[in-house]
Amino acid sequence: MDVFVTRAEFLEVNCYAVRAEGHDDAIFVDSGFDCAPGLDEIVDEENLVPRAIFLTHGHPDHILGLTNVLSRWNVPVYLGDTDRYRLDKPAETLSPQFAQMLEPLVKDWSAPKVNALIDAQTVEVAGLTITAVAAPGHTEGSTLLRVQADGEEIIFTGDVVFAGAIGRVDLPGGDASAMAESLRAFAMLPDVPIYPGHGPGSRVGHELATNPFF
């Protein structure tokens, strides 16, 4: 598999494009505000044909680029079922301080249609097999995305697990107990590369050995 990344300016969200070896078809993972030009550049340089967008969770910094991305590529969008409400009024799903910051970014926002992802659901697209692993705690619908092709696997962790850290649980919809259970589930995953929503990548095994939250 090939993984390409561009970083959205707002809160430096990692937005990914992924393709299976030998394929031009690809998927996007997360859609941060102003990520469309970076994804456009990747698509042009790598001759990709986007086929779907998968969102790790519904926080505004991961979804506000959808309008521009979908205006370029009319593809289906997938999001954890219990986070879908967050697309209706993104600025209202965070703290009051964040809401004030987001107001200029959401003034022209219109929620797109999204397809629900539920735990253990599998989607086959672009030569890839994407399996959803429900991982609540950061948000109710946070989802680990296990992506497989030709015997290779990688995992997109969104804001559940970062290199050396984990996601916040103190925002609306956060739940420390649920996060603890999600981390236990993460610990059972194979030792493969992980691609988080912010910061550098890592591996499952490295995080289990060095991340102080495990």
N, C-alpha and C positions, 0 to 999 in steps of 0.2 A: 504494500500500500504506500501511496504517497500522501503526505500531509503538508499542506501549505497554510501559513498563518498570516493574517494582517491584524493590526491592533487598532481598535476604535479609540478615538481621542477621548471620548467621555468615559472616565474611570478605567481607561486602558483595558478594555475587554478584548480577550483573544477571540477572533472570529476565524474559523477554519474552513478550508476546502479539502475534501478527501476523495481520492480515486483509487480504485483497484488497479493492480498492475495490468498493463495492456489495455486499459479502458480510457476513453475520453470522457464518458459520463462521470459525474461527480455529485457529491452532496456538500451542503454547507452545514456547519455547526455553530450556532449562535449568530446573532445579528445586531451587534452593537451600533449605537448611533454614529452615523457617518462612516460605516464600514464599507458601504457599497463601492466607492472608488477603489479601495484596496482590493476587494474581491474582483472587481472588474479587471484590474491589472493582472491578477493571478490567472483569471479565466483566459485573458488574451495571450499571456506569455506561455501558458501550458496547454492551450487549445482545449479547454474544458467545456463540457456541456452540462450545466447544473440541472439536476433532476428533482431535488427536494431540499428542504431546510429543516433541521432538527434543532430544537431549543432545549437547553439543559434545564432551564427554569424560567419563570415569568417576570423576574425583576426588570425594571425599565432599562437598565444599562445593557441588558442582553437581548432586548426585543425592539428597541426604538428604531433600529435600522431597517426593519421589515418593509416599511413603506417604500423606501428607495430601492431596496433589493428586489422586491416583487414588481416594481415598475420596470425593471430590467429583465427579470426572469420570472415568468408566471409559472411557479412550481408549487406543489403542496407543502404545507408547513405542519410540523408535528410538535406537540408540547404535552407534558404531563397533564393528565386530565384535571387534577385538582388545582392547577395553576392557571387554567384557561381564563378564569374570571379576571385575572390580573391585566389582561389585554384590554378590557373595557375602559378602565380609567387608570392608566399606569401610575400617574403622579399620586394617586390616593392610596397606593398599596405599600408605601414606605412611611418613614417618620415625617413629621411636619417640616423639619429642616430640609430633608431631601425633596419633599413635595414642592417647596418654594423654589429650589434649584431647578427642578424639572419643568416648571411651568412654561418657560420659553421653548422647551424642546417638544412639548406635547400639544401646542396650540393648534396644529393642523393634523393631529393624530386621528386616524380612523382605524379601529380594530379590524385586522384581516381575519378571514376564516382560517381556523386551525383545526387539525385532526388530533383527537385525543390519543395520548399514549398511556397505557396502563402497564403495571408491573408484569414482566416476562413477555410482553408483546414483542413480536418480531416483524420487522419490515424489510422486504427485499427490494433494493433499488440500486441502480448504477453498478451492478456487479458486487454489491456489498450486502452483508446481512447485519442489520442493526437491531440489537436486542435492548429493550428498555429495562432498567433495574430501578425500581422506585427507591428513592433515598431522601425521604423527608427530613426536615430539621432546619435547614437554611430557609426553605419555603416548603409549603405543604406538598407541592408537586415536583420538587427537585428530582432529577432523574440522571442516573449514570447511563451512558450510552456505550454499550459494548459493540464494537464494529469489527467484523470478521470478513476475511477474503483470502482464499487460497491457503488456508491453514495458519494465517497470521491474525493476531488480534491486538487491538488497541482500545483504550477506554477514555472517553471524554467525561471528566468529572464535574464540569461546571464549577459551582462554588461550594461543592461538598468537601472536596479534598484538594489542597494546593501543595506545592512543594514546600514541605516544612510547616504547614499550617492547615486549618480547616475553615469553613465558612462561618460567618456570624450566625448566631441564633437569637439575637436580641431585637431583630426587626419584626414588624407585624407578620405573623405566620410562622415565625421561628419557634423551635421547640427543642430544648436541650436534650430531653429524654429521647425524642425521635432521632435526633442527630446521633446519639450514642448507639442506638440500634442500627442506624445506617452505616456507621463506622465498623460495627461488628460484621455487617454484610460485606462491606468493602474488604475487610481482612480475609474473607473467604475467596476472593477473586484470584485468578492466576497472576503470576508475576510478569506482567506485561507493561509496556509503556503507557503512561497516562498523560493526557493533555487537559490541563485545567482552564478555568474561565479567566484567570488572571495569572500573570507571572510565568516562569519557566515550566517545562515539562519535567517528568520524573518517571519512576516505575513503582508499581504496587509494592514490591519487596523492599525497595529503598525507603518508602514512606513508613512501612511497618517497622523497619529497623531504626529509623532516625527521627521520625516525626513525633514530637513530644505529646501529641494528642492521642497517640495509640498506646 
